[in-house]
Amino acid sequence: MNQLTRPREHSRHVPRAIQQLRPTLYISSYFGVAFALLMLIPALIDVADGRDTWSVFVLASGGVFCVSVLGVVALKQPMPEFSPRFGFLLTTVLWGLCSIFAAVPFWLSPLGMTPAAAYFEAMSGLTTTGATVLSELDLTPRSFLMWRSLLQWLGGIGIIAVGLFLFPFLRIGGMQVFRTESSDRSDKTMPRVVSVTRALCAIYVFASLACAITYAALGMSLFDAINHAMTTVATGGFSTHDRSFGFFEDSRLLWAAVFFMCVGALPFLLYVEMVVRGRFKLFSDWQVRTFFVGIIIIVLALSVWLEKTRNIDYEDALTQAAFNVVSVVTTTGFASDDYAVWGPFAFGAFFILTFIGGCSGSTTGGIKVYRFIITFQALRRAFTRLVYPNAVQPLRFGDKRIEQDVFDSVVIYFVAFFLVYAFTILALSLAGQDFVTALTGAQTALTNVGPGLGETIGPAGNFAPLGEFELWLLSFVMLLGRLEIMTVLILFTPVFWRD
């Protein structure tokens, strides 16, 4: 009798986090099936182009499909009750495994990519970072260009959903200030979650279609228009040409991209409110106003700088400044020119802009505007208390009062961000990279921007010269930046795995 009950008693002592690993892998297996089916799209493009590389996607699709179906069958079990612990585990494992699925075609391709390079490219796509190890994109088979764009498009809608429904619930980095009924995991709010999700997906698809149609109408080929539309709305930055948007040499396309990059950088929940409830609160939102005011000031300053230092007319200077500033602030990573050679002021401006990012609940990466707003409010309160020690001045974010736990989360996020940033710089320097490459490589991976600064990984370069260690490291850092750092780091703490 004791022998019969011993296995059951042993299972009771298995930590709950380890028990939740099985349903996490079960859910991830369904995503693997979806990725396997999506691989058939670039395979069909190869068939239409008469290229033999269709077999790469068919082979990758078959392998991922078989492994994923095996996982669905073998790991099936009732879903556990949703909890913060399960949310942390599911989010991190899902993003990591999906990047492995997405990397298989790159690894099997004739592009000569190592496992580290293939995983880097896939992670860069799904995290909408836009950093790449590929060169000669103009000669690359269209199937692989489409696969990269698809990954960024899926990563964009994925991070919006996580940012709206999961991060506020997990109380990550001050995201709980955006807690609504949509981020409540109770059964009574599920109909609301489903309706918001449907509206969210419809808006995302509509914005992508509108962007593609606009690009095509302004002179892009249909293939270029579809690819750039997916990576613009997702604020990802993958292009089908080595020169990125500089290939097209059309200011109308640059301004169209500015508009749709801004669309992707704004809170999608405000779009849902506008479409579903008819409430136009876009420009009354404090975060949105701060975002646009900051962009306008920086664009005007850089326009004057370009006009004076590069002897170009103000209209061209304004176009170049607006496109590249918006591209960096929204963490898209497109480039119309090598802004690293615009001079010291521009170099410093773009270095700072890389940190900022867009709004919460958008497709962008970076630190996010709302965290800077909360930090500024805290700084202003600190100055007030220096003069009036007994003054009562609560922190506010728009019409919401900032609770202490929200402010604490923001502070912890900043500390974690710059600690990870510092350790990544040291690791890249230890691996032999020059200071500018280490500094901006760590920065662009953690903020999910894409290109760094300098000759190696700047707007005119790529990440191919980096070694295997650097690519694995930056892949992990991209995941940290995309999932708000603490979501991933908590898995490496003993307290997470204890009951």
N, C-alpha and C positions, 0 to 999 in steps of 0.2 A: 504493500500500500504506500509506504514511504517512497519507494522507487518510482511509483506511478505519479505521485504528486510532486516529485522533485523538479521536473522540467517546468511545471506550472509555477512553482514557487520561484524558480530561477527567472522566469519571464517577468514576474512581478518586480524584480529588482533591476531589470534593465532600465536605464535612465529614459525618461519620457522623450528627450530629444532624439535618442537613437531609435526609439520606437516610431517616431514620426518621419524618420528617414525613408522608410518603405513607402508610405503614401506620397512622399515628395517625389521619389523616383517613378512611382506609378503615374502621377500627373505629368511628369517630364516625358514619359514614354509617349503619351498622346501628342505632345508637341513634336516629338521626333517623327511620328507618323505624318503630321502636317508638313514638316520640313521636307520629308521624303517626297511627298506629292508635289510640293512647290518646285523641287529640282527638275521636274519634267518640263517646266516652262522654258528655262534656258536650253534644255535638250531639244525642244521643238524649234527654237531659234537656230540652233546649229544645223538641224535637218533642213530648215528653210534656206540657210546659207550654204549648204553643201559641205559642211565641215565634219570631219570624223570625230571631233571632240564631243559629239553628242553621247558617245559611249561612256565618257567620263561621268556625266551627270546621271545616266541610266544606272551605271554600276554603283555610284554613290547613293542614288535613290534606293536601289534594291538592298544595299547593305544596311543603311539607316532604317529602312522600313522593317526589315527582318528583326533587327535588334530591338526596335521600338515595340513591335507587335509581341515579341517574346516578353518584354517588360510589362506590357499591358496584361498579358495572360498570367504571368508568374507572380506579379506583385499586386494583383487585385485584392482589395479589402475595403471594408467600410471606412469612410473618411473620418478622421478625428475631428473633434471640436476645434474650430478655428481659434487660435491664440497668438499672441505676439511671438512666442517661440517658434510656432509653426510658420508664421509669416516670414520671419527672418530666414529660416532654413529654406523654405520654398522659393523665395525670391532669388537667393544667391545660387542655389543648386540649379534652378531653372535657367538662369542666365548663363551659368557656366557650361551646362550640358548642351544647351541650344547652340552655343558658340562652337562646341565640338562637332555637333551635327553639321553646322554651316561650313565648317572648315574642311570637311571631307572632300568636296569637289576641288577646292584649291590644292589640297595635298596630292590628289590623284591627277591633277592637270599637267599638261606639258609646259607649264609656265616655270617649272623648276623651283617650286616653293618647298622649303623644309617644313616639318610639322610646326615649328615655332612661328615661321612666317605665315603659314596657312591659318593658324589659330589667331595670330595678331590681326590679320586681315578680316577674319570673321568677327572677332570681338570688336574691332574698330567699326564694323558695319552695324552690328546689333546694338552697340552703345551709342550709335550715331556720332562717333568721334570724327571719322573722316581721314585719319592718318592711314597711309598706305605704304606698302613695300613694292608696289608694282610701278614700273616705268614703261614708256612706249605704249601708253594706253590707246593711242590712235591705231596701233597695229594689233591690239589684243582682241581675240574673238569676242563677238558681241554677246555671246552667252555668258561669259564671265563678268562682263560689264553689267549686264542685266541682273545677274545674281547678286553682285555687290549692292546695286540700287535697291533690290527687293529686301535685302537684309536691313538696310537703313530705314526703309519705309516701315517694315514690321517693327523694328526697334523703336521708331518714333511713336507709333500708336501704343506699343507696349509700355513705354515709360510714362505716357500720359495716364494710362489706366492705373499703373502702380502708384503714381504720384497723387491721383485723385482718391483712390479707394483704399490703398494699403498704407502708404507712408504716414498719413495723418493718424491712422489707427495705431501704428507702431511707434508714434511719438518720436520721430527721427528729426533731428536738427531744427526743431521749432515748427515742423510741418503741422503739429496739432492745432496751430492757430487757424488752419483751413479745414478743421474737422467739421463735417456736415453729416446729414443723414446718409449721404452717399458712401461715407467711409465707415458707417456703422455695420458691423457684421451680423447683427441679430436678424432672426427670420422675418420679423415684422417689416423690416426696411428693404428686404430683397426685391420686391416689385419696383421700388424706387431705383435701386441699383441697376436693375435690368433696363429700365426705361432710359436712365442716364447713359448707360453703356451703348444702347442702340443709337441714341442721338449723337453721342460722341463719335462713334464709328462712321455714321452718315456724314457728319460735318468734316471729318478727316478725309474721307473719300471724295467728297464734293470739292474740298480745297485742293486736293491733288489733281482732280480732273480739270478744275478751272485753271490751275497753274500750267498743266500740260497744254491745254488749248491755247492759252495766252502765248506760251513759248512758241508753239507751232505757228500761230498767226503772225508772230514777229520774225519768223524766218528760220527757226530751228528745224532740222529734219524730225520726222515723227519719232524715230528712235531716241534721238537726243532729247526731244521734248519730254517724252515719257520718263526717261531716266533722270533728267535734271529736275522734273517736277517732284518725283518721289523723294529725292535727296534734298530738295529745297524745303518742302513742307515739313519733312522730318528733321530739318536743320542738321543734316548729316554731312553734306559736302563732297561726297564722291562724285566725280565727273567722268565723262567718257573721253576726255582729252587731257593730255599732259599739261596744257596751258590753262586748264579749268575754264572759267568764263572769259578769259583773255583770248581764247580761240575765236570767239564770235565777233569781237570788235564792233559791237553795236550797243550804243548807250541805252537804247530802248529796252533791250534785254536785261541790262544791268539794273535799271529802275524797276522793271517787273520783278526781278529776283529780290530786290530790296523789299518790295511790298509783301511778297509771299514768305520771305524769311521772317518778317515781322509778324505775319499771320501765325506762323509756327511758334513764335516766341511768346505769344500772349496766352493767358490762362484759358484753356479750352472750356472750362466750366462756365465762363462768361458767354461763350458762343452758345452753349446749351441753353443757358438762361434766356438769351436773346431769341433763339429759334423756337424753343418749346414754350416759354412763358411770355415772350414778347417784351422782356425787360432789357432795355439797352443801357447797360451799366458799364460799358467797356471803358470809356474815358473818365468815368467818375471813380474808377478803382484807383486807389492810391499807388499801388504797385505799377500799374500801367502808365499812369502820368509820370511817375519818377523815371520809368524806363525810357519813355519818349523824350522827356526833357533832357536827360543825360545824353542820349544819342544826338539830338539836335545841336547841343553845345559843342560836343566833341567833333562832329562833322564840320560845323562852321569853322572851328579853330584849325582843323587839319586842311580844310579847303584853302584858307588864307595862307597857311604854311606852304602848301604845294604851289600855289600861284606865285609866291614870292621866291621860293627856292628852286623850283624846277622850270620856271618860265613857261608855264602853260596857261591857257585862258581859264577864267574862273569857272565857266560851265563844265569843262572837262575835269577840272580839279574837284568841283563839287560832286560830280558823278563818281569819280574814282574814290574819293573820301567816303561818300555815303555807302557805296557798295562794300568796300573792304571793312569799314567800321561796323556796319550792321552784320556782316558775315562773321566777324570775330566776336562781337558782343552776343550774338545769338548762338555762338559756338557752332556755326555751320561749317566754316573753313573753306568756302570758295575763295578764289583769288582772281582778280582781273589784272593784277600787276604785282611785281615783287616789292611789297611795301617795306621789306627789310632794308631796302636801299633808299628810302625816302628821306633819310637824315636822322639825327639823334632824337629830335623831338617826336617824330613819328614812331621811331623804334621804341622809345619809352612809353608812348601812348598805347601802342598795340600790346606791349608787355603787360600793362596794367589792365587794359580792356579784356585780356584773356581770362582774367579771374572772375569777371562780373557775371556773365550769363544772363538769361532772360528771366521770365516770371515763373512762379510756381505753377504746376499743373500744365506746363507746356512741354514741347519736345526738346527744349534746350538743356544744356548742362551748366557747368560753372557753379559759383557759390549761390547765385540767385539774388535778385533785387531785394526781395523782402527781408533777407538777413541783413543786408546793408542798412535798410530802413530801421529795423529794430535796433541795430548797433548804434546808429546815429541818434535815435531817441534816447538810448541809455547814456550815450556820451553827453547829450544836452542836459539830461537830468543830473548827471554827475557835476557838470559845471554849475547848474542852479544850486545844488546842495552845498557847493563850496562857498557860495555867497549867502545862501539861506539854509542853514543846516537843518532847520525844523520844517522845511517846506515839504508838502505832500504833493508829489507830481507823478501820477501813475503813467506807466508806459502805455502808448496806444498805437494800434495799427489800423488806420482808418477809423471806423466806428467801433472797433473791438478793443477791449482792454487786454493788454499783454499780461498774462499770468506769469508767476515766477518760474514755473516749470518750463514754459515756452522760452523765456529768456535764458534759462540755464541750458536748455537744449541747443540754442543758437551758439552760446559761448563754447560748449563742449564740441560742437561741430567745427568751429573755427580752430580750436586747439588741435583736434584730430586732423583737420585738413592740413595745417601747416607742419604738423609733426610728420605726416605721411609724405608731404612735399619735400621736407628736409631730408628724410631718410632715402627717398628716391633719388634726389640729387647726389647724395653721397654714394649710393650704389652705382649710379651711372658713371660718376667720376672714377670710382674704384675700378670699373670695367674698362677705363681708358678713354672715355669720351671727353671732349674739350668742355670747358665750363659753360659756354653758351648753349651747346647741344644738351648738356646735362640739365641746365637750369630750365630751358624752355621745353625740352622733351618731357621732363617730369610735370611741368605746368600744363602743357597741352593735353597730356594723357589724363591727368587728374581732373581737368575741367572739360574734357571731351570736346576740344576745339578742332584738333586735326593738325594742321601745319604748325611748326614751331618757328623759331627765328634762327638766323645764321645760315651758313652755306650748306650744311648737311641736310637739315630737316626743315629748312625755311620754305616759304611759298613756292620757290623754284626747285626744291629738292624733294626727297622722300626718305622713308625710314629703312630703305634697303641696305645702306652701308652699316647699320647697326648689327651687332653680333647676336647669337642665339640667346644668351643670358638677358641682354637688354630687351629683346622682343618679348620673352616670357614675362619679364618684370613689368614692362609697360602694358602688356595685356591685362595683368592683374590690377595694375593701377587704374586702367580704363574702367574695369569692373567696379573698383572702389568708388571712383568718381561718379559713375552712372547711378549706383545704388546708394548714394548719400553716405558713403564711407562706413558709418556705424553699423549698417545692415550687414556688411560683410565681416568687419573686424570682430563683432560680437561672437561670431562662430569660432574664433580663435581664443576665446576666454574659457577657463575651467567652469565658471559659474553657469555658462550656457548649457553645458552637458550634465550638470547636476540637477537632481530634482529639488 
